[in-house]
Amino acid sequence: MTKLYPWLLPQFNQMQALTSKGQLAHALVLTGAAGIGKDMLANALAALLLCKNRQPDGACDTCKSCLLRLAGNHADLLVLQTETQHIGVDAIRQLNQFTYGAAQQQGYKVVIIPAADTMTEAAANALLKTLEEPPAGCFIILVSSNYSQLSATIRSRCQQWQLHAGSEAMLSEWLKTQSNTPLPPFLLDYCQGAPLKALGMLKNEQAGSLTEMIALLDDYFSGKLQLAALVKQLDGKAELSGMLGFYLRQRLAQPVDFLRQQAVLTAYQRWCRDATRIIGQNSALALTGLLTELKPLLQHQETKWKS
C-alpha cells in the first residue's frame, strides 16, 4: 500500500471500516485545503476498493487487480483527465459510459474526478443522472479544494469527507523529518496549514527567501533600512504579492485602529489590482509608492515573528 501522510490515516481507517461492512457511500467528495494530499487519499481508497486481497492497512499491492492498477492498466479504474482548465461535458459522458456494464475484474468499478469543482454547468448536469441512479458496484470519488464551487445538486448527492491536515505541532514535526532545511516559524501559517505546500517551499528554497523578505520589511518599518535598498531587493521577487499580504495581516493582528487598518488594506489591494491591470507598469515605482504610503501607518506595529 502507498504510505499515506499521517494526517490522512484517521479518514482512511474510517473508509476502510465502512468498506468492510459494505456501508461506504457510492459517491464521495474529498474536500479540504489545497496541499494536504486529497489526491493521495482518493488513490488509496480506489486501490482498497479494487484490491482482491485487502490487508489491515489497505490494498495488498500484490494481487492481479493491484498489479494492473500499479501498471496503469486497470480496466475498472478511471481517473478523469482533461486538457483544459475545466472539466467539460464530453469528459463526463465518457465517465457515464464507463460506469455501466460489468467490471472486467469481477469486482468494483472506481472513478476519480480530480479538481471536481472545475466542472462546467453542462458537465455537472451530465453527472447528476449517474449520481442519482449509481450503477451497482461503482464508486465515484470527487476531489475538491473548493467545495462551495460544486453545484448544490452535486453536493446533495455525495457524501462529504472534510479533510484536515492536523495540528501545527504534528505538522511541524513531520516537516522536520522531511527536510534538512530549518522550518521558519511562519511557514505553516503562510501556507494556510497545508503541509505539502510548505514542504515544497522548503525544498525549492522559497521558504528561506520569504524569511529574508520578512526581515527586510521589519528593518524598513523600524527605520533600519532605506526605502531604495528595500525596493531593490524586493522588486520582482517570486511570491512578493502573497508574502506582502501575509506580512501586512500579521502587522494588523496587533492592536490598530480601524481607520488605519482600512487604509493599509486599501493601499495593498490597489497595488495588487494595478499590477494586473496596468500594462507596462513600472513595478519598482509602484512598490516604492506602496511602501511609502504604508510606512507611517505601520512603523509602530510589529509582526508576530519579529526578527
N, C-alpha and C positions, 0 to 999 in steps of 0.2 A: 504494500500500500504506500502511496505517496505520503510522506511525512507532512502532517498538517501543522500550521502555525499553532502555538499553544492556545491562543485566544479563540480559535475556531473549534477546539475539541469538545467543549460542552454542547454546542449546537449539533455537531456531527454525531455525538453519542445519543442525543435525543432522536435524531433522524434514524439512526441505526436501530434503536429500540422500537420506533414506530414501524419501520420496515419489517422487522422480525415478527411483529404482531399483525402485519397486513393493514396497518392503520395510517400509513403515510399518504397525505393528500396527493392527488394525481396532477395538480397544478400548484406550483410553489413560486413565490418571489423571494429571492435572497437579496435583501437591501441593506444598505449601510454606506458609510463614507467611502469615497474612493481611497484605494491604497490599504485596505485591510484584508484582502485575499478572498473576495467573494467568488471569483472565477475558480480558485483552487478548491473551495468548498463545493462548488457546483460539480466540478470534475470528480471529486472524491465521492460525492453522492451518486453520480452516474456510474462510476466504477462499482460501487457497492450494489446498486440495483442490477447491473449486468452480470455480476460475478456468480458462478455456479458453485463456488466453494467458499462462502463467506467466512471470514475469520473474526475473532473478537475485536480486532482493531480495524476492520474494513475488508476491502477486496483482497483476495489471495494473491493476485498478480501472476498466478501460475496455471490456472485452468485455461481451456481453449478460448473461452469468451474473453478472459483478461488479456491473453496473448494477442488476440485480434485487436482489442482496444488499444493496447500498448503499441501495436504496429500501425495504428491509424486506419485499420481496415475493418472495423466492426460495422456490419451492415445494419445493426439495430441501434446505432448511436448517430444522431445528427447534431452537430454543433453549427448553428446557423451562422453563415458568413455573408458579409456584404461588402461591396467595393465602394460604397458611398458612405456619407456621414449618417445616413438614415436607413432604417430597415423598411424596405418597400413592400408593396403588396405581392409582388412576384415571389419574394423570399418566403413569405407566409404561405402562399399557395403551395410552394414546394414542401414546406413543413406539413401542411394539412394532408398532402398526398402521402407523405412518408408515414404518418401516424396510422393509416389504415392498412389492413392486411395483417397476417400472422407474422410474428417475429421469426427471423431466419434461424436464430439460435434457440428457439423454443423457450424463450424467457420473456423479458420485458423489452419494450422499445423506449428509448430515452431521447428527449430533445433538450438541448441547452440553447437559450436565447441570450447571448451577451448583450449588454447595453440595451435592454428591452425598452427603456424609456425613450429610445430614438425611433420607435416605430411611428410611421406616418398614421394619420387617421384612417386611411383606407386599409393599411396593414393591420391595425388594431381591430377594425371591424371584421376583417377576414379571419382573424384568430378567434374571435368570440364564439363562433359556432363549434369549433373544436373544444374550446374550454367549457362550453355549455353541455356538450354531449361527448365527453372524452372517450375515445376508443378503449376497450378493455385492455389492460396490460400496458398502457402507455403513460409515461410520466413526462411532464413539460416543466422545465426549470427555467424561470426567468431571472435574470441578474440585472440589478438596477442600483445606480448610485443616486438617482433622483426619483424616489418612489412617487412623489406628488405629481411627477410628469406623466406617469402612467394614467390612462383613462380610468375614470371611476368604474366603468363596466369591467375592465380587465382586472382591477384591484378586487372587485367584489367576487370574482370567480377564482381567485387564487389565495392560497394560504400564505400569509406574510411571515417571513422569518427576518426579524430585525437583528442585524449583526453588529456587535461592538468589539472594539479592539482590546478591552480590558483596562486595568488600572495603569496609571502613569508609571508607578513603581515597577510593575511587572514588565511593561514595555521597555522601560529604560534598561532593566537588567538584560532583557532579550537583545536589545540593540548592542549592548556592550559585548555580548558573546558573538555577534555577527560582524563586528568591525573593530579594527585596532585604533580607529580614529576616536579621539575623545568626544564625548557626547555633549554638545552645548546645552546649557540648561533650558534654553528657549525652544529647542528644535521641535519637540513633540507638540508644543502649543502652536508653533508656527504651521506645522503640518496638520493641525486640527485633529491630533490624536491618531493619525494614520501612520503606522509603523513602517510600512513598505515605502511610502514616500520619504520618510525620514531616513531609512536605510539607503535609499538611492542617493539622497543628498550627501550622506556621509561618504559614500563610495566614490562619487564624482567630484568630491571636494567643494561642493556648493555650500555645505554647512560651514566650513571654515571661512568662505567668502562672506557669508551672512554675518558671522561673528565679527569680522573686520568692519563691515558696514555699520553694525550697531555701535561699535567702539568709536568710529569716526563721527557718527551722528551725536553721540554723547559728548565727544570733545567739542564739536561745533556749538551745541546748545549751551555748554558750560563755559564757552569763551576761550577754550584752549586751542582751537583750530580755526584758521581763517576760511572764509566762505570760498574763495577761489581755489584753495587747496582741496577743500571737500568736494567741490563740483568736479574738479579734475579727476579725482579718484572714484567718484560715483557714476558719472555720466557714462551711459552705455552698458552698465553692469547688468548681467542677467539677473532676473528676479528683483530688479530695483523697485518696480511698482508695488509688488506684493510685499516686499520687505519693508518699504517705507510705510505702507498702510498698516502693517503689523506693528511697526515701531511706534507710530502715532497712537494706535489704540492702547499700547502699553503706557504711553505718557498720559493719555486721557483717563486711564484707570485710576490714576492718582486724583486726589481732590482737586476739582477745577470747576469754575463757574460755568453755567450753561451757555452764555453768550460766547465765551472764549472757546468752549468745546465746539459749538456750531461753526465758528469762524475757521477753526482748524480743519474740520471735516469738509467744509465748503471749498476751501483752498485746495485741499488734496483731490477732491472729486473733480474740480475744474481742471486741475493739472492732468489727471488721468483722461478726462474727456478730450482735452485739447490734443493730447498725444496721439489719439486715434483719429481725430477729425481734421487736424490741420496738416495738410500735405507739405512736406519740406520744412517743418518747424525746426528751429534751432533748439535742439534738446538741451544743450548746456545752458542757453539763455533762459529757457523755460524753467529748468531746475533751479537756477540761480534766483529767479523771481519767486518761486515757491518757498525756498528755504529762507529767503529774506523776509517774506511775509510771515512765516511760521515762527521765526526766532523770538520776537517779542511776546508771542503768545505762549511759548513753551520753555523759555530759558530758565524758569524756576521749577519746572517739572522734572521728575526723574523716572527712568524706566525701571521696571521690576528687576531687571538684570543689570543694574548699574555697574560698569566696569571699574 
